[in-house]
Amino acid sequence: MSAAEVAKIGFKDERIRHTPYERGFLYFADCDARIREASKGKRKLDDVILELFARRNAGEKITQADWLDALA
């Protein structure tokens, strides 16, 4: 089901209401696994996110491009 279909149905349906969160969980679990594999266990998703948070806390605006660069 696409995001547009979820929005169209709304969040009244319990199954639909959890769909975005389930997708997010799977996305981040996959990112973590890929980072760990690529770094041979030296880095994990937390490392990437904490670096981005530090930049944001220093006043930098973090964009989607920054996220993708950090993952690369």
N, C-alpha and C positions, 0 to 999 in steps of 0.2 A: 504494500500500500504506500502510495506516495505521501509526502508531507501535505500536499494540497488536499488529498483525499481525507487524511486525518483531520485537517482543519475544517473541511466541509462537514464531516460527521460530527465533529465536536468532541468534547471530553465527557459526554454523558455515558458512553459505553465504557465500562471498566477495562476491557481489553484494549480499546483504542487509546484510552487515557495513558496507559503505561508504555505504549509503543515508542514515543520519542526517547524516553529514558532508557529503554532496553537497547535501542539502537546506539545511543551514546555510550552505554557501558561496553557494548561489543566493539565499537570503534576504538575506544581508548584501550581496551584490553589488547586489541590487535596492534595498535601503535606501540604499546609497551613491549609486546613480544618481538616485534620487528626491531625496535631499538636495541633490546637486549641481544638479539641474534647478531645484528650488524656490528655491535660493539664487543661481541664475545663476552657479554656479561658485565662490562665495565660501566655501562650507562643504562638508565631506565627512564621511563616516562617522567617520573618525578623530577629528575635532573633537568629535563627540557622545560618542564612547566615552571619550576622554581627559577630558572634563569629568565624566563619571560616575565614572571611576576616581579623579579628584581628590577628589570628594565622598566616595567610599568610603574612600579613604586618610585622610580627615579624620575618619573614624569614623561617617559616616552609613550607615545600612543602605539599600541601593538595592533597590527593588522593581520588579515588572513595570510597575506604574503609573508609576514614575519613568522607566523605559525608554520607555514609550509617550509620556509628556509630552516627553521629550527629543527624540524623533523628530518630534513635532508642531512 
